Amino acid sequence: MNPKENKAKNTKKLITLEEVKQDSRVINLLRQTNKQMKVMGFTEHGDRHAHLVGNIARNILLKLGFNKRTAELAAIAGYFHDIGNVIHRESHAHAGALIAMDILQDSGMDPEEVAVIMGAIGNHEEERGIPVSEVAAAIIIADKTDVHCSRVQKAIDSDHNIDGSSKIQDLHDRVNYSTKRSFVYADSEKKTINLKIDIDTKISPIMDYFEIFLSRMMIARRAANFLGCKFELHINETKLF
């Protein structure tokens, strides 16, 4: 074993999400990511979304009986998953995987753990993503189920026009703004992963949700299947699938 390999072996650390969140590089990259996404008219992709996706991914794996370290890797991957948007929206999953690799390797994380996180980040998008591991499956579900009014970044003075129609023209903003409650939980006994949301249909009809989120629900279903579960969607207390 050469000196460089020996040094790497001796500096492996069990990096935690809390350590990642305190890294100045991560803080500034996420801050700039969300600034750019806001300029482009996208919903929130900053610390709130990163933190939520990481925590949901961790909780899913813990509820399903996976070990704490695997769940922590999911939390870290979830926190990093959209950071590649700081470069460009296109191929942001691949860019994010490389950004995470540099930061985590510098932090002394085990290369095998870094590889798992990279694969999870690189596969989280519905256009070309595949649940290649438990960590990847968990962050896919956590990311694709984050729909909520707090994600809307544009100022909205009023929900409706005088005739009662919605004033919010952008479909993504309208669906997110109409969603007043969103909750994801795993049931280890029933082997289900559930998304429960409450939509104000005066702002956005339920069909609008499916127009933009159907492909996301499909990859979430595949991710749940990878974890040995069935994905279930409940909107306004009605189970849809």
C-alpha positions in Angstrom: 0.0 0.0 0.0 1.4 3.4 -1.0 1.5 6.3 1.5 -1.4 8.1 -0.2 -3.6 4.9 0.1 -2.6 4.4 3.7 -3.4 8.0 4.6 -6.9 7.8 3.0 -7.6 4.6 4.9 -6.7 6.2 8.2 -8.7 9.4 7.6 -12.1 7.8 6.9 -14.8 9.5 9.0 -18.4 8.8 9.7 -19.6 12.2 8.3 -23.0 13.3 9.5 -25.7 15.5 8.0 -25.0 18.1 10.8 -21.4 18.4 9.8 -22.4 18.8 6.1 -24.8 21.6 7.0 -22.1 23.5 8.8 -19.7 23.4 5.8 -19.3 26.9 4.4 -19.0 25.6 0.9 -22.4 23.8 1.2 -24.0 26.8 2.8 -22.9 29.2 0.1 -23.6 26.8 -2.8 -27.1 26.1 -1.7 -27.7 29.9 -1.1 -26.6 30.7 -4.6 -28.5 27.7 -6.0 -31.8 29.1 -4.7 -31.0 32.6 -5.8 -30.5 31.4 -9.4 -33.6 29.2 -9.3 -35.7 32.1 -8.1 -34.4 34.3 -11.0 -35.4 31.5 -13.4 -38.9 31.3 -11.9 -38.6 28.0 -10.1 -39.9 27.0 -6.7 -37.7 27.0 -3.7 -34.6 24.8 -4.0 -32.5 26.0 -1.1 -31.9 25.0 2.5 -35.6 24.3 3.3 -36.0 21.8 0.4 -32.6 20.3 1.1 -33.2 19.9 4.8 -36.7 18.4 4.3 -35.6 15.9 1.6 -32.8 14.8 3.8 -34.9 14.3 6.8 -37.7 12.5 5.0 -35.3 10.2 3.3 -33.7 9.3 6.6 -37.1 8.7 8.3 -38.3 6.5 5.5 -35.3 4.2 5.9 -35.4 4.2 9.7 -39.2 3.3 9.7 -38.5 0.4 7.3 -35.8 -1.0 9.5 -32.7 0.0 7.7 -29.6 0.7 9.8 -28.8 4.1 11.1 -25.8 4.7 8.9 -27.6 3.9 5.7 -30.3 6.3 6.9 -27.7 9.0 7.6 -26.2 8.6 4.1 -29.7 9.1 2.7 -30.0 12.3 4.8 -26.7 13.6 3.4 -27.6 12.7 -0.2 -30.9 14.3 0.2 -29.4 17.5 1.5 -26.9 17.6 -1.5 -29.3 16.4 -4.2 -30.2 19.7 -5.9 -26.9 21.5 -5.3 -25.9 21.0 -9.0 -28.4 23.7 -9.9 -25.7 26.2 -9.0 -24.1 25.3 -12.3 -27.2 24.8 -14.5 -30.7 23.3 -14.4 -29.8 20.8 -17.1 -27.9 17.8 -15.8 -28.0 19.2 -12.3 -28.1 15.7 -10.8 -24.8 14.8 -12.4 -23.2 18.1 -11.5 -24.5 17.7 -7.9 -23.0 14.3 -7.6 -19.5 15.6 -8.6 -19.8 18.6 -6.2 -20.8 16.3 -3.4 -17.9 14.0 -4.2 -15.3 16.8 -3.9 -16.7 18.1 -0.6 -17.2 14.7 1.0 -13.8 13.4 0.0 -12.2 16.5 1.4 -14.1 15.9 4.6 -12.5 12.4 4.9 -15.6 10.3 4.2 -15.2 6.6 3.3 -14.9 6.4 -0.5 -17.5 3.6 -0.6 -20.0 5.9 1.2 -19.2 8.7 -1.2 -19.9 6.5 -4.1 -23.3 5.5 -2.7 -24.2 9.2 -2.2 -23.0 10.1 -5.7 -25.2 7.4 -7.3 -28.2 8.5 -5.3 -27.8 12.2 -6.3 -27.1 11.3 -9.9 -30.3 9.2 -10.2 -32.9 11.4 -8.4 -34.4 13.0 -11.5 -37.5 11.4 -13.1 -36.3 11.9 -16.7 -33.4 9.5 -16.4 -33.1 8.4 -12.8 -33.2 4.9 -11.4 -33.4 3.7 -7.8 -30.0 2.1 -7.8 -29.8 1.7 -4.0 -31.8 2.1 -0.8 -30.3 5.6 -0.4 -31.3 6.5 -4.0 -34.8 5.2 -3.5 -35.3 7.2 -0.3 -34.2 10.5 -1.8 -36.3 10.0 -4.9 -39.4 9.6 -2.8 -38.5 12.5 -0.5 -37.8 14.8 -3.4 -40.7 14.0 -5.6 -43.2 14.4 -2.7 -42.2 17.9 -1.6 -45.1 19.9 -2.8 -46.2 22.8 -0.5 -47.3 26.4 -0.5 -44.0 27.4 1.2 -42.1 26.5 -1.9 -43.6 29.4 -3.9 -41.0 32.2 -4.2 -43.1 34.8 -6.1 -45.1 37.4 -4.2 -48.8 36.6 -4.4 -51.2 39.4 -3.2 -54.4 37.5 -3.8 -55.3 33.9 -4.8 -58.2 34.8 -7.1 -59.5 37.2 -9.6 -62.9 38.8 -9.1 -64.6 36.0 -11.1 -63.2 33.4 -8.7 -60.5 32.1 -11.1 -56.9 31.7 -9.9 -54.6 34.7 -10.4 -51.6 32.4 -10.3 -50.7 31.7 -13.9 -47.6 29.5 -13.5 -48.9 25.9 -13.1 -46.1 24.8 -10.8 -46.6 27.8 -8.5 -50.4 27.3 -8.6 -50.2 23.6 -7.6 -47.7 24.3 -4.9 -49.5 27.3 -3.5 -52.7 25.3 -3.4 -51.1 22.6 -1.3 -51.6 23.5 2.4 -50.4 20.2 3.9 -48.0 17.6 2.7 -46.9 14.6 4.8 -44.9 11.5 3.9 -44.7 8.4 6.1 -43.7 4.8 5.8 -45.7 1.9 7.3 -43.4 -1.0 8.0 -46.2 -3.4 8.8 -48.4 -2.7 5.7 -45.3 -2.2 3.6 -46.5 1.1 2.2 -45.0 4.6 1.7 -47.8 7.2 1.8 -48.0 10.7 0.6 -51.0 12.7 2.1 -51.7 16.2 0.8 -54.4 18.7 1.2 -55.1 20.8 -1.9 -57.3 24.0 -1.9 -59.3 23.2 -5.1 -60.4 26.8 -5.3 -56.8 27.7 -6.2 -55.9 24.6 -8.3 -58.0 21.6 -9.3 -56.6 18.2 -8.5 -56.1 17.4 -12.2 -53.4 20.2 -12.3 -51.4 18.2 -9.7 -51.4 15.1 -12.0 -50.5 17.2 -15.0 -47.1 18.2 -13.5 -46.5 15.5 -10.9 -47.6 12.2 -12.7 -44.0 11.4 -13.9 -42.8 12.2 -10.4 -45.3 9.8 -8.8 -44.3 7.1 -11.2 -40.6 7.2 -10.2 -41.7 7.5 -6.6 -43.7 4.3 -7.1 -40.6 2.5 -8.6 -38.5 3.7 -5.7 -41.0 2.4 -3.2 -41.1 -0.9 -5.0 -37.3 -1.0 -4.7 -37.7 -0.7 -0.9 -40.2 -3.6 -0.9 -43.2 -1.2 -0.5 -46.3 0.1 -2.3 -46.5 3.8 -2.9 -49.9 5.3 -2.0 -51.2 8.8 -2.7 -54.0 10.4 -0.7 -55.4 13.9 -1.8 -58.0 15.6 0.4 -58.5 12.4 2.4 -59.2 10.3 -0.7 -56.8 7.5 -1.7 -56.1 7.8 -5.4 -53.7 4.9 -5.8 
